[in-house]
């Protein structure tokens, strides 16, 4: 048995946004082995998950990683 709570581990407060650094970080996360590809695998796996709780968890993981790339 496990318990899943949807909350951030640490609060996020961005005081000085840096678009140049953000572009560099996103370039490191992309590619076939990057976070965006992993996000798509999570979202695809949710369709074959046997339980609703697991589908919800896979969806939350996939979407949270995808949002980083918008």
mmCIF file of the N, C-alpha and C atoms, coordinates in Angstrom:
data_MODEL
# 
_entry.id   MODEL 
# 
loop_
_atom_site.group_PDB 
_atom_site.id 
_atom_site.type_symbol 
_atom_site.label_atom_id 
_atom_site.label_alt_id 
_atom_site.label_comp_id 
_atom_site.label_asym_id 
_atom_site.label_entity_id 
_atom_site.label_seq_id 
_atom_site.pdbx_PDB_ins_code 
_atom_site.Cartn_x 
_atom_site.Cartn_y 
_atom_site.Cartn_z 
_atom_site.occupancy 
_atom_site.B_iso_or_equiv 
_atom_site.pdbx_formal_charge 
_atom_site.auth_seq_id 
_atom_site.auth_comp_id 
_atom_site.auth_asym_id 
_atom_site.auth_atom_id 
_atom_site.pdbx_PDB_model_num 
ATOM 1   N N  . UNK A 1 1  ? 0.844  -1.173 0.000   1.00 0.00 ? 1  UNK A N  1 
ATOM 2   C CA . UNK A 1 1  ? 0.000  0.000  0.000   1.00 0.00 ? 1  UNK A CA 1 
ATOM 3   C C  . UNK A 1 1  ? 0.890  1.237  0.000   1.00 0.00 ? 1  UNK A C  1 
ATOM 4   N N  . UNK A 1 2  ? 0.447  2.262  -0.708  1.00 0.00 ? 2  UNK A N  1 
ATOM 5   C CA . UNK A 1 2  ? 1.214  3.491  -0.761  1.00 0.00 ? 2  UNK A CA 1 
ATOM 6   C C  . UNK A 1 2  ? 0.277  4.682  -0.773  1.00 0.00 ? 2  UNK A C  1 
ATOM 7   N N  . UNK A 1 3  ? 0.822  5.828  -0.398  1.00 0.00 ? 3  UNK A N  1 
ATOM 8   C CA . UNK A 1 3  ? 0.046  7.061  -0.323  1.00 0.00 ? 3  UNK A CA 1 
ATOM 9   C C  . UNK A 1 3  ? 0.704  8.095  -1.229  1.00 0.00 ? 3  UNK A C  1 
ATOM 10  N N  . UNK A 1 4  ? -0.074 8.718  -2.098  1.00 0.00 ? 4  UNK A N  1 
ATOM 11  C CA . UNK A 1 4  ? 0.450  9.712  -3.019  1.00 0.00 ? 4  UNK A CA 1 
ATOM 12  C C  . UNK A 1 4  ? -0.184 11.056 -2.715  1.00 0.00 ? 4  UNK A C  1 
ATOM 13  N N  . UNK A 1 5  ? 0.645  12.042 -2.381  1.00 0.00 ? 5  UNK A N  1 
ATOM 14  C CA . UNK A 1 5  ? 0.170  13.395 -2.126  1.00 0.00 ? 5  UNK A CA 1 
ATOM 15  C C  . UNK A 1 5  ? 0.759  14.317 -3.177  1.00 0.00 ? 5  UNK A C  1 
ATOM 16  N N  . UNK A 1 6  ? -0.095 15.064 -3.849  1.00 0.00 ? 6  UNK A N  1 
ATOM 17  C CA . UNK A 1 6  ? 0.348  15.954 -4.919  1.00 0.00 ? 6  UNK A CA 1 
ATOM 18  C C  . UNK A 1 6  ? 0.735  17.304 -4.315  1.00 0.00 ? 6  UNK A C  1 
ATOM 19  N N  . UNK A 1 7  ? 2.029  17.499 -4.035  1.00 0.00 ? 7  UNK A N  1 
ATOM 20  C CA . UNK A 1 7  ? 2.522  18.776 -3.524  1.00 0.00 ? 7  UNK A CA 1 
ATOM 21  C C  . UNK A 1 7  ? 4.010  18.887 -3.839  1.00 0.00 ? 7  UNK A C  1 
ATOM 22  N N  . UNK A 1 8  ? 4.500  20.121 -3.875  1.00 0.00 ? 8  UNK A N  1 
ATOM 23  C CA . UNK A 1 8  ? 5.914  20.348 -4.131  1.00 0.00 ? 8  UNK A CA 1 
ATOM 24  C C  . UNK A 1 8  ? 6.734  20.048 -2.886  1.00 0.00 ? 8  UNK A C  1 
ATOM 25  N N  . UNK A 1 9  ? 7.944  19.541 -3.088  1.00 0.00 ? 9  UNK A N  1 
ATOM 26  C CA . UNK A 1 9  ? 8.809  19.251 -1.952  1.00 0.00 ? 9  UNK A CA 1 
ATOM 27  C C  . UNK A 1 9  ? 9.339  20.542 -1.345  1.00 0.00 ? 9  UNK A C  1 
ATOM 28  N N  . UNK A 1 10 ? 9.665  21.508 -2.197  1.00 0.00 ? 10 UNK A N  1 
ATOM 29  C CA . UNK A 1 10 ? 10.175 22.802 -1.748  1.00 0.00 ? 10 UNK A CA 1 
ATOM 30  C C  . UNK A 1 10 ? 9.384  23.910 -2.447  1.00 0.00 ? 10 UNK A C  1 
ATOM 31  N N  . UNK A 1 11 ? 9.133  25.031 -1.768  1.00 0.00 ? 11 UNK A N  1 
ATOM 32  C CA . UNK A 1 11 ? 8.445  26.133 -2.442  1.00 0.00 ? 11 UNK A CA 1 
ATOM 33  C C  . UNK A 1 11 ? 9.350  26.746 -3.516  1.00 0.00 ? 11 UNK A C  1 
ATOM 34  N N  . UNK A 1 12 ? 8.730  27.230 -4.596  1.00 0.00 ? 12 UNK A N  1 
ATOM 35  C CA . UNK A 1 12 ? 9.475  27.810 -5.710  1.00 0.00 ? 12 UNK A CA 1 
ATOM 36  C C  . UNK A 1 12 ? 9.185  29.301 -5.765  1.00 0.00 ? 12 UNK A C  1 
ATOM 37  N N  . UNK A 1 13 ? 10.222 30.105 -5.621  1.00 0.00 ? 13 UNK A N  1 
ATOM 38  C CA . UNK A 1 13 ? 10.105 31.554 -5.710  1.00 0.00 ? 13 UNK A CA 1 
ATOM 39  C C  . UNK A 1 13 ? 11.180 32.059 -6.657  1.00 0.00 ? 13 UNK A C  1 
ATOM 40  N N  . UNK A 1 14 ? 10.772 32.506 -7.849  1.00 0.00 ? 14 UNK A N  1 
ATOM 41  C CA . UNK A 1 14 ? 11.724 33.011 -8.831  1.00 0.00 ? 14 UNK A CA 1 
ATOM 42  C C  . UNK A 1 14 ? 11.786 34.522 -8.687  1.00 0.00 ? 14 UNK A C  1 
ATOM 43  N N  . UNK A 1 15 ? 12.951 35.034 -8.273  1.00 0.00 ? 15 UNK A N  1 
ATOM 44  C CA . UNK A 1 15 ? 13.109 36.472 -8.070  1.00 0.00 ? 15 UNK A CA 1 
ATOM 45  C C  . UNK A 1 15 ? 13.691 37.154 -9.290  1.00 0.00 ? 15 UNK A C  1 
ATOM 46  N N  . UNK A 1 16 ? 14.681 36.535 -9.937  1.00 0.00 ? 16 UNK A N  1 
ATOM 47  C CA . UNK A 1 16 ? 15.336 37.113 -11.106 1.00 0.00 ? 16 UNK A CA 1 
ATOM 48  C C  . UNK A 1 16 ? 15.331 36.105 -12.250 1.00 0.00 ? 16 UNK A C  1 
ATOM 49  N N  . UNK A 1 17 ? 14.324 36.140 -13.133 1.00 0.00 ? 17 UNK A N  1 
ATOM 50  C CA . UNK A 1 17 ? 14.309 35.192 -14.248 1.00 0.00 ? 17 UNK A CA 1 
ATOM 51  C C  . UNK A 1 17 ? 15.482 35.443 -15.197 1.00 0.00 ? 17 UNK A C  1 
ATOM 52  N N  . UNK A 1 18 ? 16.052 34.356 -15.719 1.00 0.00 ? 18 UNK A N  1 
ATOM 53  C CA . UNK A 1 18 ? 17.196 34.447 -16.618 1.00 0.00 ? 18 UNK A CA 1 
ATOM 54  C C  . UNK A 1 18 ? 16.883 33.620 -17.870 1.00 0.00 ? 18 UNK A C  1 
ATOM 55  N N  . UNK A 1 19 ? 16.362 34.259 -18.939 1.00 0.00 ? 19 UNK A N  1 
ATOM 56  C CA . UNK A 1 19 ? 15.978 33.510 -20.143 1.00 0.00 ? 19 UNK A CA 1 
ATOM 57  C C  . UNK A 1 19 ? 17.141 32.773 -20.797 1.00 0.00 ? 19 UNK A C  1 
ATOM 58  N N  . UNK A 1 20 ? 18.338 33.313 -20.759 1.00 0.00 ? 20 UNK A N  1 
ATOM 59  C CA . UNK A 1 20 ? 19.496 32.661 -21.379 1.00 0.00 ? 20 UNK A CA 1 
ATOM 60  C C  . UNK A 1 20 ? 19.818 31.344 -20.665 1.00 0.00 ? 20 UNK A C  1 
ATOM 61  N N  . UNK A 1 21 ? 19.814 31.370 -19.355 1.00 0.00 ? 21 UNK A N  1 
ATOM 62  C CA . UNK A 1 21 ? 20.057 30.153 -18.584 1.00 0.00 ? 21 UNK A CA 1 
ATOM 63  C C  . UNK A 1 21 ? 18.915 29.156 -18.775 1.00 0.00 ? 21 UNK A C  1 
ATOM 64  N N  . UNK A 1 22 ? 17.682 29.648 -18.844 1.00 0.00 ? 22 UNK A N  1 
ATOM 65  C CA . UNK A 1 22 ? 16.537 28.758 -19.062 1.00 0.00 ? 22 UNK A CA 1 
ATOM 66  C C  . UNK A 1 22 ? 16.658 28.043 -20.406 1.00 0.00 ? 22 UNK A C  1 
ATOM 67  N N  . UNK A 1 23 ? 17.085 28.751 -21.444 1.00 0.00 ? 23 UNK A N  1 
ATOM 68  C CA . UNK A 1 23 ? 17.259 28.135 -22.758 1.00 0.00 ? 23 UNK A CA 1 
ATOM 69  C C  . UNK A 1 23 ? 18.324 27.042 -22.707 1.00 0.00 ? 23 UNK A C  1 
ATOM 70  N N  . UNK A 1 24 ? 19.411 27.286 -21.985 1.00 0.00 ? 24 UNK A N  1 
ATOM 71  C CA . UNK A 1 24 ? 20.477 26.288 -21.835 1.00 0.00 ? 24 UNK A CA 1 
ATOM 72  C C  . UNK A 1 24 ? 19.961 25.048 -21.094 1.00 0.00 ? 24 UNK A C  1 
ATOM 73  N N  . UNK A 1 25 ? 19.243 25.263 -20.022 1.00 0.00 ? 25 UNK A N  1 
ATOM 74  C CA . UNK A 1 25 ? 18.720 24.135 -19.236 1.00 0.00 ? 25 UNK A CA 1 
ATOM 75  C C  . UNK A 1 25 ? 17.756 23.304 -20.085 1.00 0.00 ? 25 UNK A C  1 
ATOM 76  N N  . UNK A 1 26 ? 16.877 23.955 -20.834 1.00 0.00 ? 26 UNK A N  1 
ATOM 77  C CA . UNK A 1 26 ? 15.927 23.227 -21.670 1.00 0.00 ? 26 UNK A CA 1 
ATOM 78  C C  . UNK A 1 26 ? 16.656 22.427 -22.740 1.00 0.00 ? 26 UNK A C  1 
ATOM 79  N N  . UNK A 1 27 ? 17.737 22.986 -23.287 1.00 0.00 ? 27 UNK A N  1 
ATOM 80  C CA . UNK A 1 27 ? 18.489 22.233 -24.302 1.00 0.00 ? 27 UNK A CA 1 
ATOM 81  C C  . UNK A 1 27 ? 19.122 20.980 -23.702 1.00 0.00 ? 27 UNK A C  1 
ATOM 82  N N  . UNK A 1 28 ? 19.465 21.022 -22.424 1.00 0.00 ? 28 UNK A N  1 
ATOM 83  C CA . UNK A 1 28 ? 20.037 19.855 -21.761 1.00 0.00 ? 28 UNK A CA 1 
ATOM 84  C C  . UNK A 1 28 ? 18.972 18.810 -21.432 1.00 0.00 ? 28 UNK A C  1 
ATOM 85  N N  . UNK A 1 29 ? 17.744 19.237 -21.283 1.00 0.00 ? 29 UNK A N  1 
ATOM 86  C CA . UNK A 1 29 ? 16.664 18.310 -20.938 1.00 0.00 ? 29 UNK A CA 1 
ATOM 87  C C  . UNK A 1 29 ? 16.052 17.642 -22.160 1.00 0.00 ? 29 UNK A C  1 
ATOM 88  N N  . UNK A 1 30 ? 16.257 18.192 -23.351 1.00 0.00 ? 30 UNK A N  1 
ATOM 89  C CA . UNK A 1 30 ? 15.640 17.664 -24.561 1.00 0.00 ? 30 UNK A CA 1 
ATOM 90  C C  . UNK A 1 30 ? 16.391 16.471 -25.123 1.00 0.00 ? 30 UNK A C  1 
ATOM 91  N N  . UNK A 1 31 ? 15.955 16.000 -26.282 1.00 0.00 ? 31 UNK A N  1 
ATOM 92  C CA . UNK A 1 31 ? 16.598 14.866 -26.945 1.00 0.00 ? 31 UNK A CA 1 
ATOM 93  C C  . UNK A 1 31 ? 15.902 13.561 -26.635 1.00 0.00 ? 31 UNK A C  1 
ATOM 94  N N  . UNK A 1 32 ? 16.362 12.467 -27.258 1.00 0.00 ? 32 UNK A N  1 
ATOM 95  C CA . UNK A 1 32 ? 15.686 11.172 -27.093 1.00 0.00 ? 32 UNK A CA 1 
ATOM 96  C C  . UNK A 1 32 ? 15.789 10.604 -25.681 1.00 0.00 ? 32 UNK A C  1 
ATOM 97  N N  . UNK A 1 33 ? 16.793 10.993 -24.938 1.00 0.00 ? 33 UNK A N  1 
ATOM 98  C CA . UNK A 1 33 ? 16.940 10.510 -23.560 1.00 0.00 ? 33 UNK A CA 1 
ATOM 99  C C  . UNK A 1 33 ? 16.651 11.601 -22.543 1.00 0.00 ? 33 UNK A C  1 
ATOM 100 N N  . UNK A 1 34 ? 16.046 12.686 -22.992 1.00 0.00 ? 34 UNK A N  1 
ATOM 101 C CA . UNK A 1 34 ? 15.786 13.823 -22.118 1.00 0.00 ? 34 UNK A CA 1 
ATOM 102 C C  . UNK A 1 34 ? 14.485 13.697 -21.352 1.00 0.00 ? 34 UNK A C  1 
ATOM 103 N N  . UNK A 1 35 ? 14.199 14.732 -20.603 1.00 0.00 ? 35 UNK A N  1 
ATOM 104 C CA . UNK A 1 35 ? 13.014 14.742 -19.753 1.00 0.00 ? 35 UNK A CA 1 
ATOM 105 C C  . UNK A 1 35 ? 11.718 14.778 -20.562 1.00 0.00 ? 35 UNK A C  1 
ATOM 106 N N  . UNK A 1 36 ? 11.714 15.460 -21.691 1.00 0.00 ? 36 UNK A N  1 
ATOM 107 C CA . UNK A 1 36 ? 10.490 15.521 -22.488 1.00 0.00 ? 36 UNK A CA 1 
ATOM 108 C C  . UNK A 1 36 ? 10.130 14.144 -23.046 1.00 0.00 ? 36 UNK A C  1 
ATOM 109 N N  . UNK A 1 37 ? 11.129 13.399 -23.495 1.00 0.00 ? 37 UNK A N  1 
ATOM 110 C CA . UNK A 1 37 ? 10.878 12.041 -23.987 1.00 0.00 ? 37 UNK A CA 1 
ATOM 111 C C  . UNK A 1 37 ? 10.378 11.146 -22.843 1.00 0.00 ? 37 UNK A C  1 
ATOM 112 N N  . UNK A 1 38 ? 10.948 11.314 -21.663 1.00 0.00 ? 38 UNK A N  1 
ATOM 113 C CA . UNK A 1 38 ? 10.497 10.537 -20.506 1.00 0.00 ? 38 UNK A CA 1 
ATOM 114 C C  . UNK A 1 38 ? 9.055  10.893 -20.165 1.00 0.00 ? 38 UNK A C  1 
ATOM 115 N N  . UNK A 1 39 ? 8.725  12.173 -20.270 1.00 0.00 ? 39 UNK A N  1 
ATOM 116 C CA . UNK A 1 39 ? 7.359  12.607 -20.018 1.00 0.00 ? 39 UNK A CA 1 
ATOM 117 C C  . UNK A 1 39 ? 6.379  11.918 -20.956 1.00 0.00 ? 39 UNK A C  1 
ATOM 118 N N  . UNK A 1 40 ? 6.720  11.837 -22.214 1.00 0.00 ? 40 UNK A N  1 
ATOM 119 C CA . UNK A 1 40 ? 5.846  11.190 -23.188 1.00 0.00 ? 40 UNK A CA 1 
ATOM 120 C C  . UNK A 1 40 ? 5.699  9.696  -22.900 1.00 0.00 ? 40 UNK A C  1 
ATOM 121 N N  . UNK A 1 41 ? 6.770  9.062  -22.423 1.00 0.00 ? 41 UNK A N  1 
ATOM 122 C CA . UNK A 1 41 ? 6.668  7.642  -22.061 1.00 0.00 ? 41 UNK A CA 1 
ATOM 123 C C  . UNK A 1 41 ? 5.727  7.449  -20.874 1.00 0.00 ? 41 UNK A C  1 
ATOM 124 N N  . UNK A 1 42 ? 5.810  8.338  -19.879 1.00 0.00 ? 42 UNK A N  1 
ATOM 125 C CA . UNK A 1 42 ? 4.882  8.255  -18.741 1.00 0.00 ? 42 UNK A CA 1 
ATOM 126 C C  . UNK A 1 42 ? 3.434  8.407  -19.217 1.00 0.00 ? 42 UNK A C  1 
ATOM 127 N N  . UNK A 1 43 ? 3.206  9.390  -20.086 1.00 0.00 ? 43 UNK A N  1 
ATOM 128 C CA . UNK A 1 43 ? 1.841  9.628  -20.550 1.00 0.00 ? 43 UNK A CA 1 
ATOM 129 C C  . UNK A 1 43 ? 1.325  8.473  -21.404 1.00 0.00 ? 43 UNK A C  1 
ATOM 130 N N  . UNK A 1 44 ? 2.183  7.827  -22.167 1.00 0.00 ? 44 UNK A N  1 
ATOM 131 C CA . UNK A 1 44 ? 1.755  6.676  -22.960 1.00 0.00 ? 44 UNK A CA 1 
ATOM 132 C C  . UNK A 1 44 ? 1.490  5.455  -22.084 1.00 0.00 ? 44 UNK A C  1 
ATOM 133 N N  . UNK A 1 45 ? 2.269  5.275  -21.029 1.00 0.00 ? 45 UNK A N  1 
ATOM 134 C CA . UNK A 1 45 ? 2.104  4.114  -20.153 1.00 0.00 ? 45 UNK A CA 1 
ATOM 135 C C  . UNK A 1 45 ? 0.808  4.174  -19.355 1.00 0.00 ? 45 UNK A C  1 
ATOM 136 N N  . UNK A 1 46 ? 0.271  5.360  -19.174 1.00 0.00 ? 46 UNK A N  1 
ATOM 137 C CA . UNK A 1 46 ? -0.945 5.482  -18.374 1.00 0.00 ? 46 UNK A CA 1 
ATOM 138 C C  . UNK A 1 46 ? -2.122 4.759  -19.014 1.00 0.00 ? 46 UNK A C  1 
ATOM 139 N N  . UNK A 1 47 ? -2.095 4.597  -20.333 1.00 0.00 ? 47 UNK A N  1 
ATOM 140 C CA . UNK A 1 47 ? -3.224 3.955  -21.008 1.00 0.00 ? 47 UNK A CA 1 
ATOM 141 C C  . UNK A 1 47 ? -3.295 2.453  -20.754 1.00 0.00 ? 47 UNK A C  1 
ATOM 142 N N  . UNK A 1 48 ? -2.193 1.850  -20.322 1.00 0.00 ? 48 UNK A N  1 
ATOM 143 C CA . UNK A 1 48 ? -2.217 0.415  -20.039 1.00 0.00 ? 48 UNK A CA 1 
ATOM 144 C C  . UNK A 1 48 ? -2.129 0.127  -18.539 1.00 0.00 ? 48 UNK A C  1 
ATOM 145 N N  . UNK A 1 49 ? -2.192 1.163  -17.717 1.00 0.00 ? 49 UNK A N  1 
ATOM 146 C CA . UNK A 1 49 ? -2.119 0.970  -16.268 1.00 0.00 ? 49 UNK A CA 1 
ATOM 147 C C  . UNK A 1 49 ? -3.391 0.264  -15.783 1.00 0.00 ? 49 UNK A C  1 
ATOM 148 N N  . UNK A 1 50 ? -3.244 -0.719 -14.888 1.00 0.00 ? 50 UNK A N  1 
ATOM 149 C CA . UNK A 1 50 ? -4.407 -1.501 -14.463 1.00 0.00 ? 50 UNK A CA 1 
ATOM 150 C C  . UNK A 1 50 ? -5.315 -0.807 -13.446 1.00 0.00 ? 50 UNK A C  1 
ATOM 151 N N  . UNK A 1 51 ? -4.812 0.185  -12.708 1.00 0.00 ? 51 UNK A N  1 
ATOM 152 C CA . UNK A 1 51 ? -5.591 0.809  -11.645 1.00 0.00 ? 51 UNK A CA 1 
ATOM 153 C C  . UNK A 1 51 ? -5.672 2.321  -11.849 1.00 0.00 ? 51 UNK A C  1 
ATOM 154 N N  . UNK A 1 52 ? -6.778 2.911  -11.430 1.00 0.00 ? 52 UNK A N  1 
ATOM 155 C CA . UNK A 1 52 ? -6.982 4.344  -11.578 1.00 0.00 ? 52 UNK A CA 1 
ATOM 156 C C  . UNK A 1 52 ? -5.950 5.184  -10.854 1.00 0.00 ? 52 UNK A C  1 
ATOM 157 N N  . UNK A 1 53 ? -5.527 4.717  -9.661  1.00 0.00 ? 53 UNK A N  1 
ATOM 158 C CA . UNK A 1 53 ? -4.528 5.469  -8.902  1.00 0.00 ? 53 UNK A CA 1 
ATOM 159 C C  . UNK A 1 53 ? -3.204 5.554  -9.656  1.00 0.00 ? 53 UNK A C  1 
ATOM 160 N N  . UNK A 1 54 ? -2.836 4.467  -10.305 1.00 0.00 ? 54 UNK A N  1 
ATOM 161 C CA . UNK A 1 54 ? -1.581 4.441  -11.063 1.00 0.00 ? 54 UNK A CA 1 
ATOM 162 C C  . UNK A 1 54 ? -1.705 5.327  -12.296 1.00 0.00 ? 54 UNK A C  1 
ATOM 163 N N  . UNK A 1 55 ? -2.872 5.307  -12.940 1.00 0.00 ? 55 UNK A N  1 
ATOM 164 C CA . UNK A 1 55 ? -3.086 6.183  -14.092 1.00 0.00 ? 55 UNK A CA 1 
ATOM 165 C C  . UNK A 1 55 ? -2.935 7.643  -13.682 1.00 0.00 ? 55 UNK A C  1 
ATOM 166 N N  . UNK A 1 56 ? -3.500 7.992  -12.539 1.00 0.00 ? 56 UNK A N  1 
ATOM 167 C CA . UNK A 1 56 ? -3.395 9.364  -12.046 1.00 0.00 ? 56 UNK A CA 1 
ATOM 168 C C  . UNK A 1 56 ? -1.960 9.755  -11.742 1.00 0.00 ? 56 UNK A C  1 
ATOM 169 N N  . UNK A 1 57 ? -1.215 8.835  -11.143 1.00 0.00 ? 57 UNK A N  1 
ATOM 170 C CA . UNK A 1 57 ? 0.183  9.106  -10.814 1.00 0.00 ? 57 UNK A CA 1 
ATOM 171 C C  . UNK A 1 57 ? 1.013  9.288  -12.074 1.00 0.00 ? 57 UNK A C  1 
ATOM 172 N N  . UNK A 1 58 ? 0.843  8.409  -13.060 1.00 0.00 ? 58 UNK A N  1 
ATOM 173 C CA . UNK A 1 58 ? 1.586  8.531  -14.314 1.00 0.00 ? 58 UNK A CA 1 
ATOM 174 C C  . UNK A 1 58 ? 1.219  9.821  -15.048 1.00 0.00 ? 58 UNK A C  1 
ATOM 175 N N  . UNK A 1 59 ? -0.046 10.193 -15.001 1.00 0.00 ? 59 UNK A N  1 
ATOM 176 C CA . UNK A 1 59 ? -0.476 11.433 -15.637 1.00 0.00 ? 59 UNK A CA 1 
ATOM 177 C C  . UNK A 1 59 ? 0.165  12.637 -14.955 1.00 0.00 ? 59 UNK A C  1 
ATOM 178 N N  . UNK A 1 60 ? 0.151  12.660 -13.627 1.00 0.00 ? 60 UNK A N  1 
ATOM 179 C CA . UNK A 1 60 ? 0.750  13.782 -12.895 1.00 0.00 ? 60 UNK A CA 1 
ATOM 180 C C  . UNK A 1 60 ? 2.242  13.906 -13.169 1.00 0.00 ? 60 UNK A C  1 
ATOM 181 N N  . UNK A 1 61 ? 2.948  12.777 -13.208 1.00 0.00 ? 61 UNK A N  1 
ATOM 182 C CA . UNK A 1 61 ? 4.386  12.810 -13.479 1.00 0.00 ? 61 UNK A CA 1 
ATOM 183 C C  . UNK A 1 61 ? 4.634  13.314 -14.898 1.00 0.00 ? 61 UNK A C  1 
ATOM 184 N N  . UNK A 1 62 ? 3.916  12.750 -15.854 1.00 0.00 ? 62 UNK A N  1 
ATOM 185 C CA . UNK A 1 62 ? 4.115  13.144 -17.246 1.00 0.00 ? 62 UNK A CA 1 
ATOM 186 C C  . UNK A 1 62 ? 3.793  14.609 -17.498 1.00 0.00 ? 62 UNK A C  1 
ATOM 187 N N  . UNK A 1 63 ? 2.715  15.088 -16.916 1.00 0.00 ? 63 UNK A N  1 
ATOM 188 C CA . UNK A 1 63 ? 2.319  16.470 -17.129 1.00 0.00 ? 63 UNK A CA 1 
ATOM 189 C C  . UNK A 1 63 ? 3.269  17.427 -16.418 1.00 0.00 ? 63 UNK A C  1 
ATOM 190 N N  . UNK A 1 64 ? 3.713  17.082 -15.209 1.00 0.00 ? 64 UNK A N  1 
ATOM 191 C CA . UNK A 1 64 ? 4.610  17.989 -14.482 1.00 0.00 ? 64 UNK A CA 1 
ATOM 192 C C  . UNK A 1 64 ? 5.931  18.169 -15.222 1.00 0.00 ? 64 UNK A C  1 
ATOM 193 N N  . UNK A 1 65 ? 6.417  17.138 -15.855 1.00 0.00 ? 65 UNK A N  1 
ATOM 194 C CA . UNK A 1 65 ? 7.653  17.263 -16.626 1.00 0.00 ? 65 UNK A CA 1 
ATOM 195 C C  . UNK A 1 65 ? 7.396  18.020 -17.919 1.00 0.00 ? 65 UNK A C  1 
ATOM 196 N N  . UNK A 1 66 ? 6.236  17.786 -18.548 1.00 0.00 ? 66 UNK A N  1 
ATOM 197 C CA . UNK A 1 66 ? 5.901  18.474 -19.789 1.00 0.00 ? 66 UNK A CA 1 
ATOM 198 C C  . UNK A 1 66 ? 5.766  19.975 -19.591 1.00 0.00 ? 66 UNK A C  1 
ATOM 199 N N  . UNK A 1 67 ? 5.234  20.385 -18.460 1.00 0.00 ? 67 UNK A N  1 
ATOM 200 C CA . UNK A 1 67 ? 5.039  21.805 -18.195 1.00 0.00 ? 67 UNK A CA 1 
ATOM 201 C C  . UNK A 1 67 ? 6.370  22.538 -18.151 1.00 0.00 ? 67 UNK A C  1 
ATOM 202 N N  . UNK A 1 68 ? 7.420  21.862 -17.750 1.00 0.00 ? 68 UNK A N  1 
ATOM 203 C CA . UNK A 1 68 ? 8.739  22.505 -17.725 1.00 0.00 ? 68 UNK A CA 1 
ATOM 204 C C  . UNK A 1 68 ? 9.199  22.914 -19.108 1.00 0.00 ? 68 UNK A C  1 
ATOM 205 N N  . UNK A 1 69 ? 8.688  22.282 -20.133 1.00 0.00 ? 69 UNK A N  1 
ATOM 206 C CA . UNK A 1 69 ? 9.160  22.520 -21.492 1.00 0.00 ? 69 UNK A CA 1 
ATOM 207 C C  . UNK A 1 69 ? 8.288  23.489 -22.274 1.00 0.00 ? 69 UNK A C  1 
ATOM 208 N N  . UNK A 1 70 ? 7.293  24.089 -21.642 1.00 0.00 ? 70 UNK A N  1 
ATOM 209 C CA . UNK A 1 70 ? 6.433  25.036 -22.360 1.00 0.00 ? 70 UNK A CA 1 
ATOM 210 C C  . UNK A 1 70 ? 7.051  26.406 -22.407 1.00 0.00 ? 70 UNK A C  1 
# 
